[in-house]
Amino acid sequence: MNQHTLYIEMNPTPEVLERVLRVTRHRGFNVCHMHMSSMDRKANIAVTVASERPIEHLTKQLDKLYDVQQCRLEVSAARIANG
């Protein structure tokens, strides 16, 4: 399984975490690790997911969520070196 780390900036609404996790599950990804922090007007999640599916299937859907401001994929140095 391929693992990817996503960094998601979003509005700190009560239901936004549930939406992110539901989309993740519906797209066929397993959550391996997650860290969330919340401030006044912004919440951040760093989530590591695993799946054989292309990560773009998940990132495109997360970007479409109403309360998500930005979803970016971390590209590791090992992936860059391997080409």
N, CA, C and O atoms as a CHARMM CRD file, in Angstrom:
* protein
*
  332
    1    1 MET  N      0.83000  -1.19500   0.00000 PROA 1      0.00000
    2    1 MET  CA     0.00000   0.00000   0.00000 PROA 1      0.00000
    3    1 MET  C      0.86600   1.24700   0.00000 PROA 1      0.00000
    4    1 MET  O      1.90100   1.29800   0.66500 PROA 1      0.00000
    5    2 ASN  N      0.44400   2.22600  -0.73400 PROA 2      0.00000
    6    2 ASN  CA     1.14700   3.49600  -0.77000 PROA 2      0.00000
    7    2 ASN  C      0.63700   4.40100   0.34900 PROA 2      0.00000
    8    2 ASN  O     -0.56500   4.47300   0.60400 PROA 2      0.00000
    9    3 GLN  N      1.56100   5.08700   1.01000 PROA 3      0.00000
   10    3 GLN  CA     1.18400   6.03900   2.05300 PROA 3      0.00000
   11    3 GLN  C      1.47200   7.45300   1.57700 PROA 3      0.00000
   12    3 GLN  O      2.47000   7.71400   0.90600 PROA 3      0.00000
   13    4 HSD  N      0.57400   8.35800   1.94200 PROA 4      0.00000
   14    4 HSD  CA     0.69700   9.77000   1.58500 PROA 4      0.00000
   15    4 HSD  C      0.29500  10.59900   2.78900 PROA 4      0.00000
   16    4 HSD  O     -0.57800  10.20300   3.56200 PROA 4      0.00000
   17    5 THR  N      0.93800  11.75900   2.95100 PROA 5      0.00000
   18    5 THR  CA     0.57500  12.68300   4.01700 PROA 5      0.00000
   19    5 THR  C     -0.04800  13.92100   3.39500 PROA 5      0.00000
   20    5 THR  O      0.52700  14.54900   2.50500 PROA 5      0.00000
   21    6 LEU  N     -1.23900  14.26100   3.88300 PROA 6      0.00000
   22    6 LEU  CA    -1.96500  15.43200   3.42200 PROA 6      0.00000
   23    6 LEU  C     -2.01900  16.45500   4.53500 PROA 6      0.00000
   24    6 LEU  O     -2.15000  16.11000   5.70900 PROA 6      0.00000
   25    7 TYR  N     -1.91500  17.72900   4.15200 PROA 7      0.00000
   26    7 TYR  CA    -2.07500  18.83200   5.09100 PROA 7      0.00000
   27    7 TYR  C     -3.31400  19.60100   4.66200 PROA 7      0.00000
   28    7 TYR  O     -3.38400  20.11100   3.54400 PROA 7      0.00000
   29    8 ILE  N     -4.28400  19.68200   5.55000 PROA 8      0.00000
   30    8 ILE  CA    -5.57200  20.26900   5.22200 PROA 8      0.00000
   31    8 ILE  C     -5.83000  21.46100   6.13100 PROA 8      0.00000
   32    8 ILE  O     -5.78800  21.33700   7.35500 PROA 8      0.00000
   33    9 GLU  N     -6.09800  22.62600   5.52500 PROA 9      0.00000
   34    9 GLU  CA    -6.51300  23.81300   6.26200 PROA 9      0.00000
   35    9 GLU  C     -8.01300  23.95500   6.06600 PROA 9      0.00000
   36    9 GLU  O     -8.51700  23.81400   4.95100 PROA 9      0.00000
   37   10 MET  N     -8.73200  24.23700   7.16000 PROA 10     0.00000
   38   10 MET  CA   -10.18500  24.28900   7.05400 PROA 10     0.00000
   39   10 MET  C    -10.78500  25.20200   8.10800 PROA 10     0.00000
   40   10 MET  O    -10.12000  25.59400   9.06700 PROA 10     0.00000
   41   11 ASN  N    -12.04100  25.53000   7.91500 PROA 11     0.00000
   42   11 ASN  CA   -12.78300  26.29500   8.91500 PROA 11     0.00000
   43   11 ASN  C    -13.06700  25.36600  10.09700 PROA 11     0.00000
   44   11 ASN  O    -13.38100  24.19300   9.89200 PROA 11     0.00000
   45   12 PRO  N    -12.96300  25.86600  11.31900 PROA 12     0.00000
   46   12 PRO  CA   -13.15300  24.99900  12.49400 PROA 12     0.00000
   47   12 PRO  C    -14.62800  24.78800  12.84500 PROA 12     0.00000
   48   12 PRO  O    -15.06000  25.15000  13.93900 PROA 12     0.00000
   49   13 THR  N    -15.38900  24.21600  11.93900 PROA 13     0.00000
   50   13 THR  CA   -16.78900  23.91500  12.22500 PROA 13     0.00000
   51   13 THR  C    -16.89000  22.52800  12.86300 PROA 13     0.00000
   52   13 THR  O    -16.00900  21.69200  12.66300 PROA 13     0.00000
   53   14 PRO  N    -17.94100  22.28000  13.61900 PROA 14     0.00000
   54   14 PRO  CA   -18.05000  20.99100  14.31400 PROA 14     0.00000
   55   14 PRO  C    -18.08100  19.77300  13.38300 PROA 14     0.00000
   56   14 PRO  O    -17.60500  18.70000  13.75300 PROA 14     0.00000
   57   15 GLU  N    -18.62800  19.93000  12.19900 PROA 15     0.00000
   58   15 GLU  CA   -18.81200  18.77300  11.32200 PROA 15     0.00000
   59   15 GLU  C    -17.70900  18.57100  10.28600 PROA 15     0.00000
   60   15 GLU  O    -17.73400  17.57000   9.57000 PROA 15     0.00000
   61   16 VAL  N    -16.75900  19.46900  10.18200 PROA 16     0.00000
   62   16 VAL  CA   -15.76700  19.38700   9.10800 PROA 16     0.00000
   63   16 VAL  C    -14.88200  18.14300   9.22900 PROA 16     0.00000
   64   16 VAL  O    -14.55800  17.53100   8.21100 PROA 16     0.00000
   65   17 LEU  N    -14.49400  17.76100  10.41400 PROA 17     0.00000
   66   17 LEU  CA   -13.66500  16.56000  10.57800 PROA 17     0.00000
   67   17 LEU  C    -14.43300  15.32400  10.12000 PROA 17     0.00000
   68   17 LEU  O    -13.86300  14.44400   9.47500 PROA 17     0.00000
   69   18 GLU  N    -15.71700  15.25200  10.44900 PROA 18     0.00000
   70   18 GLU  CA   -16.53200  14.12300  10.00400 PROA 18     0.00000
   71   18 GLU  C    -16.60700  14.05900   8.48200 PROA 18     0.00000
   72   18 GLU  O    -16.53900  12.97400   7.90400 PROA 18     0.00000
   73   19 ARG  N    -16.74600  15.20700   7.83100 PROA 19     0.00000
   74   19 ARG  CA   -16.80000  15.24400   6.36700 PROA 19     0.00000
   75   19 ARG  C    -15.49300  14.76000   5.75300 PROA 19     0.00000
   76   19 ARG  O    -15.49800  13.96900   4.81000 PROA 19     0.00000
   77   20 VAL  N    -14.38500  15.23200   6.28700 PROA 20     0.00000
   78   20 VAL  CA   -13.07200  14.83200   5.76200 PROA 20     0.00000
   79   20 VAL  C    -12.88700  13.32200   5.91300 PROA 20     0.00000
   80   20 VAL  O    -12.43500  12.66300   4.97600 PROA 20     0.00000
   81   21 LEU  N    -13.22100  12.77600   7.05500 PROA 21     0.00000
   82   21 LEU  CA   -13.05800  11.33700   7.27800 PROA 21     0.00000
   83   21 LEU  C    -14.01700  10.50800   6.42000 PROA 21     0.00000
   84   21 LEU  O    -13.65900   9.42600   5.95500 PROA 21     0.00000
   85   22 ARG  N    -15.22900  11.01500   6.21400 PROA 22     0.00000
   86   22 ARG  CA   -16.19600  10.29700   5.38100 PROA 22     0.00000
   87   22 ARG  C    -15.71000  10.23700   3.92500 PROA 22     0.00000
   88   22 ARG  O    -15.77100   9.18200   3.29500 PROA 22     0.00000
   89   23 VAL  N    -15.23300  11.35300   3.40100 PROA 23     0.00000
   90   23 VAL  CA   -14.71700  11.37700   2.03100 PROA 23     0.00000
   91   23 VAL  C    -13.51000  10.45400   1.91300 PROA 23     0.00000
   92   23 VAL  O    -13.37000   9.73900   0.92000 PROA 23     0.00000
   93   24 THR  N    -12.64700  10.46400   2.90800 PROA 24     0.00000
   94   24 THR  CA   -11.46900   9.59400   2.91500 PROA 24     0.00000
   95   24 THR  C    -11.88900   8.13200   2.83700 PROA 24     0.00000
   96   24 THR  O    -11.32500   7.36000   2.06200 PROA 24     0.00000
   97   25 ARG  N    -12.86300   7.76000   3.62700 PROA 25     0.00000
   98   25 ARG  CA   -13.34700   6.37200   3.63300 PROA 25     0.00000
   99   25 ARG  C    -14.02500   6.01500   2.31800 PROA 25     0.00000
  100   25 ARG  O    -13.78200   4.94000   1.77000 PROA 25     0.00000
  101   26 HSD  N    -14.86900   6.90000   1.80700 PROA 26     0.00000
  102   26 HSD  CA   -15.59400   6.62400   0.56500 PROA 26     0.00000
  103   26 HSD  C    -14.65100   6.49100  -0.63600 PROA 26     0.00000
  104   26 HSD  O    -14.96900   5.77900  -1.58900 PROA 26     0.00000
  105   27 ARG  N    -13.52300   7.15000  -0.60300 PROA 27     0.00000
  106   27 ARG  CA   -12.55400   7.07400  -1.69300 PROA 27     0.00000
  107   27 ARG  C    -11.61200   5.88200  -1.55400 PROA 27     0.00000
  108   27 ARG  O    -10.74000   5.68400  -2.40000 PROA 27     0.00000
  109   28 GLY  N    -11.77700   5.08400  -0.49300 PROA 28     0.00000
  110   28 GLY  CA   -11.00800   3.84900  -0.34700 PROA 28     0.00000
  111   28 GLY  C     -9.65700   4.00300   0.31500 PROA 28     0.00000
  112   28 GLY  O     -8.74800   3.21400   0.05800 PROA 28     0.00000
  113   29 PHE  N     -9.50600   5.01500   1.17100 PROA 29     0.00000
  114   29 PHE  CA    -8.24200   5.24200   1.86800 PROA 29     0.00000
  115   29 PHE  C     -8.38800   4.92100   3.34700 PROA 29     0.00000
  116   29 PHE  O     -9.42900   5.18100   3.95000 PROA 29     0.00000
  117   30 ASN  N     -7.33700   4.35400   3.92300 PROA 30     0.00000
  118   30 ASN  CA    -7.28200   4.08200   5.35900 PROA 30     0.00000
  119   30 ASN  C     -6.46600   5.17500   6.03600 PROA 30     0.00000
  120   30 ASN  O     -5.42100   5.57800   5.52700 PROA 30     0.00000
  121   31 VAL  N     -6.93700   5.65200   7.17500 PROA 31     0.00000
  122   31 VAL  CA    -6.19200   6.64900   7.94500 PROA 31     0.00000
  123   31 VAL  C     -5.17800   5.91000   8.81000 PROA 31     0.00000
  124   31 VAL  O     -5.54900   5.06600   9.62600 PROA 31     0.00000
  125   32 CYS  N     -3.90300   6.22800   8.63000 PROA 32     0.00000
  126   32 CYS  CA    -2.82200   5.61200   9.40100 PROA 32     0.00000
  127   32 CYS  C     -2.42400   6.47100  10.59400 PROA 32     0.00000
  128   32 CYS  O     -2.09800   5.96000  11.66500 PROA 32     0.00000
  129   33 HSD  N     -2.45500   7.78000  10.39100 PROA 33     0.00000
  130   33 HSD  CA    -2.05700   8.70800  11.44300 PROA 33     0.00000
  131   33 HSD  C     -2.75100  10.04000  11.18600 PROA 33     0.00000
  132   33 HSD  O     -2.93700  10.44700  10.03900 PROA 33     0.00000
  133   34 MET  N     -3.13800  10.72100  12.28600 PROA 34     0.00000
  134   34 MET  CA    -3.79400  12.00700  12.12500 PROA 34     0.00000
  135   34 MET  C     -3.45800  12.90300  13.30800 PROA 34     0.00000
  136   34 MET  O     -3.43800  12.46400  14.45800 PROA 34     0.00000
  137   35 HSD  N     -3.19300  14.17200  12.99700 PROA 35     0.00000
  138   35 HSD  CA    -2.96000  15.18000  14.03100 PROA 35     0.00000
  139   35 HSD  C     -3.76900  16.41300  13.65000 PROA 35     0.00000
  140   35 HSD  O     -3.68900  16.89400  12.51900 PROA 35     0.00000
  141   36 MET  N     -4.54600  16.91900  14.60200 PROA 36     0.00000
  142   36 MET  CA    -5.37600  18.09000  14.33000 PROA 36     0.00000
  143   36 MET  C     -5.11300  19.15800  15.37200 PROA 36     0.00000
  144   36 MET  O     -4.99200  18.87300  16.56400 PROA 36     0.00000
  145   37 SER  N     -5.02700  20.40300  14.89700 PROA 37     0.00000
  146   37 SER  CA    -4.92900  21.54300  15.80500 PROA 37     0.00000
  147   37 SER  C     -5.93100  22.58900  15.34200 PROA 37     0.00000
  148   37 SER  O     -6.21200  22.72100  14.15100 PROA 37     0.00000
  149   38 SER  N     -6.46200  23.32800  16.30600 PROA 38     0.00000
  150   38 SER  CA    -7.48300  24.31500  15.98000 PROA 38     0.00000
  151   38 SER  C     -7.17200  25.62300  16.68400 PROA 38     0.00000
  152   38 SER  O     -6.83900  25.64700  17.86900 PROA 38     0.00000
  153   39 MET  N     -7.28900  26.71900  15.92600 PROA 39     0.00000
  154   39 MET  CA    -7.14200  28.05300  16.47300 PROA 39     0.00000
  155   39 MET  C     -8.44900  28.79500  16.23100 PROA 39     0.00000
  156   39 MET  O     -9.44800  28.18400  15.85000 PROA 39     0.00000
  157   40 ASP  N     -8.45000  30.08300  16.44700 PROA 40     0.00000
  158   40 ASP  CA    -9.67100  30.87000  16.36200 PROA 40     0.00000
  159   40 ASP  C    -10.46500  30.63700  15.07500 PROA 40     0.00000
  160   40 ASP  O    -11.61600  30.20500  15.13000 PROA 40     0.00000
  161   41 ARG  N     -9.86900  30.91400  13.93400 PROA 41     0.00000
  162   41 ARG  CA   -10.60500  30.85900  12.67500 PROA 41     0.00000
  163   41 ARG  C    -10.03800  29.86100  11.67900 PROA 41     0.00000
  164   41 ARG  O    -10.37600  29.90100  10.49500 PROA 41     0.00000
  165   42 LYS  N     -9.18700  28.97700  12.14800 PROA 42     0.00000
  166   42 LYS  CA    -8.57900  27.99900  11.24500 PROA 42     0.00000
  167   42 LYS  C     -8.25600  26.71800  11.99800 PROA 42     0.00000
  168   42 LYS  O     -7.80200  26.74900  13.14200 PROA 42     0.00000
  169   43 ALA  N     -8.49600  25.60800  11.34800 PROA 43     0.00000
  170   43 ALA  CA    -8.10700  24.30700  11.88200 PROA 43     0.00000
  171   43 ALA  C     -7.18200  23.65100  10.86800 PROA 43     0.00000
  172   43 ALA  O     -7.34100  23.83700   9.66100 PROA 43     0.00000
  173   44 ASN  N     -6.22500  22.89100  11.35400 PROA 44     0.00000
  174   44 ASN  CA    -5.26400  22.19100  10.49900 PROA 44     0.00000
  175   44 ASN  C     -5.24800  20.71000  10.84400 PROA 44     0.00000
  176   44 ASN  O     -5.27200  20.32600  12.01400 PROA 44     0.00000
  177   45 ILE  N     -5.20800  19.89400   9.81300 PROA 45     0.00000
  178   45 ILE  CA    -5.07500  18.45000   9.99500 PROA 45     0.00000
  179   45 ILE  C     -3.88000  17.98600   9.17500 PROA 45     0.00000
  180   45 ILE  O     -3.73200  18.35700   8.01000 PROA 45     0.00000
  181   46 ALA  N     -3.04100  17.18200   9.78400 PROA 46     0.00000
  182   46 ALA  CA    -2.01900  16.43200   9.06200 PROA 46     0.00000
  183   46 ALA  C     -2.47100  14.98000   9.15100 PROA 46     0.00000
  184   46 ALA  O     -2.54900  14.41400  10.24100 PROA 46     0.00000
  185   47 VAL  N     -2.76500  14.38800   8.01600 PROA 47     0.00000
  186   47 VAL  CA    -3.28400  13.02400   8.00800 PROA 47     0.00000
  187   47 VAL  C     -2.47600  12.17700   7.03100 PROA 47     0.00000
  188   47 VAL  O     -2.23700  12.57300   5.89000 PROA 47     0.00000
  189   48 THR  N     -2.06200  11.00700   7.50200 PROA 48     0.00000
  190   48 THR  CA    -1.36800  10.03900   6.65700 PROA 48     0.00000
  191   48 THR  C     -2.37000   8.95900   6.29200 PROA 48     0.00000
  192   48 THR  O     -2.99100   8.34400   7.15900 PROA 48     0.00000
  193   49 VAL  N     -2.51600   8.74000   4.98800 PROA 49     0.00000
  194   49 VAL  CA    -3.47400   7.75900   4.49100 PROA 49     0.00000
  195   49 VAL  C     -2.74500   6.70500   3.67800 PROA 49     0.00000
  196   49 VAL  O     -1.64100   6.93600   3.18300 PROA 49     0.00000
  197   50 ALA  N     -3.37700   5.53800   3.54600 PROA 50     0.00000
  198   50 ALA  CA    -2.78300   4.44900   2.77200 PROA 50     0.00000
  199   50 ALA  C     -3.83500   3.84000   1.85700 PROA 50     0.00000
  200   50 ALA  O     -4.98400   3.64300   2.25300 PROA 50     0.00000
  201   51 SER  N     -3.42300   3.54600   0.62400 PROA 51     0.00000
  202   51 SER  CA    -4.30100   2.89000  -0.34200 PROA 51     0.00000
  203   51 SER  C     -3.50200   2.57800  -1.59700 PROA 51     0.00000
  204   51 SER  O     -2.42600   3.13400  -1.81800 PROA 51     0.00000
  205   52 GLU  N     -4.03200   1.69200  -2.40600 PROA 52     0.00000
  206   52 GLU  CA    -3.45700   1.42200  -3.72100 PROA 52     0.00000
  207   52 GLU  C     -4.02700   2.38400  -4.75900 PROA 52     0.00000
  208   52 GLU  O     -3.51900   2.45200  -5.87900 PROA 52     0.00000
  209   53 ARG  N     -5.06200   3.12000  -4.40700 PROA 53     0.00000
  210   53 ARG  CA    -5.70400   4.04800  -5.33700 PROA 53     0.00000
  211   53 ARG  C     -4.86200   5.30600  -5.51100 PROA 53     0.00000
  212   53 ARG  O     -4.06600   5.64200  -4.63400 PROA 53     0.00000
  213   54 PRO  N     -5.02700   6.00100  -6.62500 PROA 54     0.00000
  214   54 PRO  CA    -4.29500   7.26200  -6.83300 PROA 54     0.00000
  215   54 PRO  C     -4.71700   8.31600  -5.81000 PROA 54     0.00000
  216   54 PRO  O     -5.91000   8.50000  -5.56700 PROA 54     0.00000
  217   55 ILE  N     -3.76100   8.99800  -5.21800 PROA 55     0.00000
  218   55 ILE  CA    -4.03200   9.98400  -4.17600 PROA 55     0.00000
  219   55 ILE  C     -4.84400  11.16000  -4.72200 PROA 55     0.00000
  220   55 ILE  O     -5.54300  11.83000  -3.96300 PROA 55     0.00000
  221   56 GLU  N     -4.75800  11.41400  -6.02100 PROA 56     0.00000
  222   56 GLU  CA    -5.50200  12.52100  -6.61800 PROA 56     0.00000
  223   56 GLU  C     -7.00700  12.32200  -6.48800 PROA 56     0.00000
  224   56 GLU  O     -7.75300  13.29900  -6.43500 PROA 56     0.00000
  225   57 HSD  N     -7.46600  11.06800  -6.43500 PROA 57     0.00000
  226   57 HSD  CA    -8.89500  10.80700  -6.24400 PROA 57     0.00000
  227   57 HSD  C     -9.37500  11.37800  -4.91800 PROA 57     0.00000
  228   57 HSD  O    -10.51200  11.83800  -4.81100 PROA 57     0.00000
  229   58 LEU  N     -8.52400  11.35000  -3.92000 PROA 58     0.00000
  230   58 LEU  CA    -8.88400  11.87900  -2.60400 PROA 58     0.00000
  231   58 LEU  C     -8.68700  13.38500  -2.52700 PROA 58     0.00000
  232   58 LEU  O     -9.57200  14.09600  -2.04900 PROA 58     0.00000
  233   59 THR  N     -7.55200  13.88400  -2.98500 PROA 59     0.00000
  234   59 THR  CA    -7.27300  15.32000  -2.83400 PROA 59     0.00000
  235   59 THR  C     -8.27200  16.17600  -3.60600 PROA 59     0.00000
  236   59 THR  O     -8.67000  17.23600  -3.12100 PROA 59     0.00000
  237   60 LYS  N     -8.68300  15.74700  -4.78300 PROA 60     0.00000
  238   60 LYS  CA    -9.66400  16.51200  -5.56000 PROA 60     0.00000
  239   60 LYS  C    -11.00000  16.60100  -4.82700 PROA 60     0.00000
  240   60 LYS  O    -11.65200  17.64400  -4.84600 PROA 60     0.00000
  241   61 GLN  N    -11.40400  15.51600  -4.18700 PROA 61     0.00000
  242   61 GLN  CA   -12.67200  15.52300  -3.46500 PROA 61     0.00000
  243   61 GLN  C    -12.59200  16.35000  -2.18500 PROA 61     0.00000
  244   61 GLN  O    -13.54800  17.04100  -1.83300 PROA 61     0.00000
  245   62 LEU  N    -11.46800  16.28600  -1.49200 PROA 62     0.00000
  246   62 LEU  CA   -11.31800  17.08300  -0.27400 PROA 62     0.00000
  247   62 LEU  C    -11.31000  18.57700  -0.59400 PROA 62     0.00000
  248   62 LEU  O    -11.85900  19.37500   0.16600 PROA 62     0.00000
  249   63 ASP  N    -10.70000  18.95500  -1.70100 PROA 63     0.00000
  250   63 ASP  CA   -10.68700  20.35800  -2.11000 PROA 63     0.00000
  251   63 ASP  C    -12.09000  20.89100  -2.37500 PROA 63     0.00000
  252   63 ASP  O    -12.33300  22.09100  -2.24700 PROA 63     0.00000
  253   64 LYS  N    -13.00000  20.01600  -2.73900 PROA 64     0.00000
  254   64 LYS  CA   -14.37300  20.43200  -3.05300 PROA 64     0.00000
  255   64 LYS  C    -15.24000  20.64300  -1.81900 PROA 64     0.00000
  256   64 LYS  O    -16.31300  21.23900  -1.91500 PROA 64     0.00000
  257   65 LEU  N    -14.79400  20.16400  -0.66700 PROA 65     0.00000
  258   65 LEU  CA   -15.60600  20.31700   0.54800 PROA 65     0.00000
  259   65 LEU  C    -15.73200  21.78800   0.92000 PROA 65     0.00000
  260   65 LEU  O    -14.77700  22.55700   0.81100 PROA 65     0.00000
  261   66 TYR  N    -16.91200  22.15800   1.35500 PROA 66     0.00000
  262   66 TYR  CA   -17.24000  23.55300   1.63300 PROA 66     0.00000
  263   66 TYR  C    -16.29200  24.20400   2.63400 PROA 66     0.00000
  264   66 TYR  O    -15.82300  25.31700   2.39500 PROA 66     0.00000
  265   67 ASP  N    -16.00500  23.54500   3.73500 PROA 67     0.00000
  266   67 ASP  CA   -15.20600  24.14000   4.80400 PROA 67     0.00000
  267   67 ASP  C    -13.69800  23.96100   4.63200 PROA 67     0.00000
  268   67 ASP  O    -12.92300  24.48900   5.43000 PROA 67     0.00000
  269   68 VAL  N    -13.27600  23.23400   3.61500 PROA 68     0.00000
  270   68 VAL  CA   -11.84600  23.03400   3.37700 PROA 68     0.00000
  271   68 VAL  C    -11.30500  24.21200   2.57100 PROA 68     0.00000
  272   68 VAL  O    -11.78700  24.50400   1.47600 PROA 68     0.00000
  273   69 GLN  N    -10.29500  24.88500   3.12800 PROA 69     0.00000
  274   69 GLN  CA    -9.67900  26.02100   2.44300 PROA 69     0.00000
  275   69 GLN  C     -8.56000  25.57400   1.51200 PROA 69     0.00000
  276   69 GLN  O     -8.39300  26.12300   0.42300 PROA 69     0.00000
  277   70 GLN  N     -7.78700  24.56800   1.95000 PROA 70     0.00000
  278   70 GLN  CA    -6.66000  24.08600   1.15200 PROA 70     0.00000
  279   70 GLN  C     -6.34200  22.65500   1.54800 PROA 70     0.00000
  280   70 GLN  O     -6.40500  22.29100   2.72200 PROA 70     0.00000
  281   71 CYS  N     -6.00000  21.85400   0.55700 PROA 71     0.00000
  282   71 CYS  CA    -5.54100  20.48600   0.78200 PROA 71     0.00000
  283   71 CYS  C     -4.29000  20.30500  -0.05700 PROA 71     0.00000
  284   71 CYS  O     -4.33400  20.40700  -1.28300 PROA 71     0.00000
  285   72 ARG  N     -3.17100  20.03500   0.60800 PROA 72     0.00000
  286   72 ARG  CA    -1.93800  19.85400  -0.15800 PROA 72     0.00000
  287   72 ARG  C     -1.27200  18.54600   0.24000 PROA 72     0.00000
  288   72 ARG  O     -1.35000  18.10200   1.38500 PROA 72     0.00000
  289   73 LEU  N     -0.63100  17.96300  -0.71800 PROA 73     0.00000
  290   73 LEU  CA     0.04400  16.68400  -0.56000 PROA 73     0.00000
  291   73 LEU  C      1.50800  16.92100  -0.26200 PROA 73     0.00000
  292   73 LEU  O      2.16500  17.70600  -0.94600 PROA 73     0.00000
  293   74 GLU  N      2.02700  16.25000   0.75400 PROA 74     0.00000
  294   74 GLU  CA     3.45900  16.32100   1.03900 PROA 74     0.00000
  295   74 GLU  C      4.16900  15.36100   0.10600 PROA 74     0.00000
  296   74 GLU  O      3.81900  14.18300   0.02400 PROA 74     0.00000
  297   75 VAL  N      5.15200  15.86200  -0.58500 PROA 75     0.00000
  298   75 VAL  CA     5.96500  15.02800  -1.45800 PROA 75     0.00000
  299   75 VAL  C      7.27800  14.78700  -0.73800 PROA 75     0.00000
  300   75 VAL  O      8.04400  15.72100  -0.50200 PROA 75     0.00000
  301   76 SER  N      7.53600  13.54000  -0.39200 PROA 76     0.00000
  302   76 SER  CA     8.73400  13.22200   0.38400 PROA 76     0.00000
  303   76 SER  C      9.96800  13.25200  -0.49300 PROA 76     0.00000
  304   76 SER  O      9.88800  13.06600  -1.70800 PROA 76     0.00000
  305   77 ALA  N     11.10100  13.48700   0.12900 PROA 77     0.00000
  306   77 ALA  CA    12.37700  13.51500  -0.58600 PROA 77     0.00000
  307   77 ALA  C     12.68300  12.15700  -1.20800 PROA 77     0.00000
  308   77 ALA  O     13.30000  12.09500  -2.27200 PROA 77     0.00000
  309   78 ALA  N     12.26100  11.06700  -0.56400 PROA 78     0.00000
  310   78 ALA  CA    12.51300   9.73000  -1.09800 PROA 78     0.00000
  311   78 ALA  C     11.76200   9.52100  -2.41000 PROA 78     0.00000
  312   78 ALA  O     12.29200   8.88400  -3.32100 PROA 78     0.00000
  313   79 ARG  N     10.53900  10.04200  -2.52900 PROA 79     0.00000
  314   79 ARG  CA     9.77100   9.90200  -3.76200 PROA 79     0.00000
  315   79 ARG  C     10.39700  10.72000  -4.88400 PROA 79     0.00000
  316   79 ARG  O     10.39500  10.29200  -6.03800 PROA 79     0.00000
  317   80 ILE  N     10.92800  11.88300  -4.55800 PROA 80     0.00000
  318   80 ILE  CA    11.56500  12.72700  -5.56400 PROA 80     0.00000
  319   80 ILE  C     12.83200  12.03700  -6.08900 PROA 80     0.00000
  320   80 ILE  O     13.07900  12.01800  -7.29400 PROA 80     0.00000
  321   81 ALA  N     13.62300  11.47800  -5.18600 PROA 81     0.00000
  322   81 ALA  CA    14.88200  10.83800  -5.56300 PROA 81     0.00000
  323   81 ALA  C     14.63900   9.60900  -6.45300 PROA 81     0.00000
  324   81 ALA  O     15.42300   9.31700  -7.35600 PROA 81     0.00000
  325   82 ASN  N     13.51900   8.88400  -6.17400 PROA 82     0.00000
  326   82 ASN  CA    13.22100   7.68400  -6.93700 PROA 82     0.00000
  327   82 ASN  C     12.51600   7.99000  -8.24800 PROA 82     0.00000
  328   82 ASN  O     12.32400   7.10800  -9.08500 PROA 82     0.00000
  329   83 GLY  N     12.13500   9.24300  -8.41500 PROA 83     0.00000
  330   83 GLY  CA    11.69100   9.67200  -9.66100 PROA 83     0.00000
  331   83 GLY  C     10.37600   9.59700 -10.16300 PROA 83     0.00000
  332   83 GLY  O     10.12100  10.01800 -11.29100 PROA 83     0.00000
